[in-house]
Amino acid sequence: MKTDTKCIEGGYVPGNGEPRMVPIIQSTTFKYDTSADMGKLFDLEASGYFYTRLQNPTNDHVAAKITALEGGAAGMLTSSGQAASFFSVFNIASQGDHVVASSAIYGGTFNLFNVTMRRMGVDFTFVDPECSDEELEKAFRPNTKAVFGETIANPSLIVLDIERFAKAAHAHGVPLIIDNTFATPIHCRPIEWGADIVIHSTTKYMDGHDATVGGAIVDSGRFDWSAHSDKFPSLTTPDESYHGVTYAEKFGQEGAYITKATAQLMRDLGAIPSPMNCFILNLGLESLAVRIKRHTENGQKVAEFLEGNKNVSWVRYPGLKNDRYHALAEKYMPDGTCGVISFGVKGGRAAAEEFMKKLRLAIIATHVADARTCVLHPASSTHRQLSDDELKACSVLPDMVRLSCGLEDPEDIIADLSRALEA
Ligand SMILES: *Cc1c(COP(=O)(O)O)cnc(C)c1O
């Protein structure tokens, strides 16, 4: 199936007389005839459901669709994008370990890594995605366990050279984890470029309607954990908390990573989305390909308008011909990037805030990548906990406005921006 078809047909395949739509299995528990039957599930000897804190059939149908869209081998849903970022790294890096991350990542991810995960004993080195080969090389340590980056960074819109980062990761025997939230698998499938694990905040384009917070993790099944067993003992030696199961041995290269994340992290941390939310996410996924096309068309038209406006000091949109990241965008996203644009208003921070007050159609919201056009001033909201130096390191300028083009008629979006810029 082509990607657009997978949005509709991927994941859930009803049998004879079964519901056409993904059924909502709104049940915490599942019934078994004997304790022995259930014991097999706990021992991971048989597959099946026993408690929705770990797994639920509705969730798994939707996870299977996202896995198919990304061209992965196994996947799972989490209760938020943050949980997906955390699980994706913590599944293979714990106390005493180290991770190399691009500095051009979502502010929440930066905080998770730089503050909370450091408190857990995981160390991070942040590298400029445009750093030299020597600088990238120097970031690695003997205890490095993963490399992390974002296809199109939120909100800086820096495009990552995925192939380059994949090569560096693999040269050091560790996987590349890519946050593909902004590009979506409609426009970029990082696994095709060498990424090993892909994560999403499904809260954004995948849901697309401002309705549900969620996340997803997809494993390509391509990373050979056993070939690097010295680095990944939690996958290649017995897990005593699960009756001595060795994930890489029992579930193979394709199943080990997601099975461990489910059996260990989901069991202990419980960041699972409700079946109802997964159902809503699936409604969004069905129209993802169609919506992304419109979001991108609107983004392109609005970016071109902003580029020509005298009250705008700079525009960052990888779809623009003279954007710094246009060549990378052409390579990784030949059909277009996304509907998010960042730009500066002449007059700096105060002018940016004043401009936003004057908007009528575009609302101020801590959101992005959904049906309704919205704006945000990152320096005073999502990134306000960061110092000026940290802001700079994340490529967030004080005058930056992040604009997410919705699905409205582009002429209405442009008229609104034009009027507010003039005012
Ligand atoms: C929003 C976002 C996240 C965090 O996702 P939540 O669903 O809000 O927890 C992670 N990465 C990117 C790129 C995002 O835009």
PDBQT file of the ligand as one rigid body, heavy atoms in Angstrom, charges set to zero:
ROOT
HETATM    1  C1  LIG A 501       4.691  18.928  21.084  1.00  0.00    +0.000 C 
HETATM    2  C2  LIG A 501       5.938  18.222  20.769  1.00  0.00    +0.000 A 
HETATM    3  C3  LIG A 501       6.480  17.266  21.640  1.00  0.00    +0.000 A 
HETATM    4  C4  LIG A 501       5.827  16.927  22.966  1.00  0.00    +0.000 C 
HETATM    5  O1  LIG A 501       4.612  16.317  22.735  1.00  0.00    +0.000 OA
HETATM    6  P1  LIG A 501       3.345  16.388  23.751  1.00  0.00    +0.000 P 
HETATM    7  O2  LIG A 501       2.350  15.567  23.038  1.00  0.00    +0.000 OA
HETATM    8  O3  LIG A 501       2.979  17.822  23.902  1.00  0.00    +0.000 OA
HETATM    9  O4  LIG A 501       3.805  15.785  25.028  1.00  0.00    +0.000 OA
HETATM   10  C5  LIG A 501       7.628  16.621  21.258  1.00  0.00    +0.000 A 
HETATM   11  N1  LIG A 501       8.239  16.917  20.085  1.00  0.00    +0.000 NA
HETATM   12  C6  LIG A 501       7.755  17.829  19.239  1.00  0.00    +0.000 A 
HETATM   13  C7  LIG A 501       8.467  18.106  17.973  1.00  0.00    +0.000 C 
HETATM   14  C8  LIG A 501       6.591  18.526  19.547  1.00  0.00    +0.000 A 
HETATM   15  O5  LIG A 501       6.129  19.441  18.694  1.00  0.00    +0.000 OA
ENDROOT
TORSDOF 0
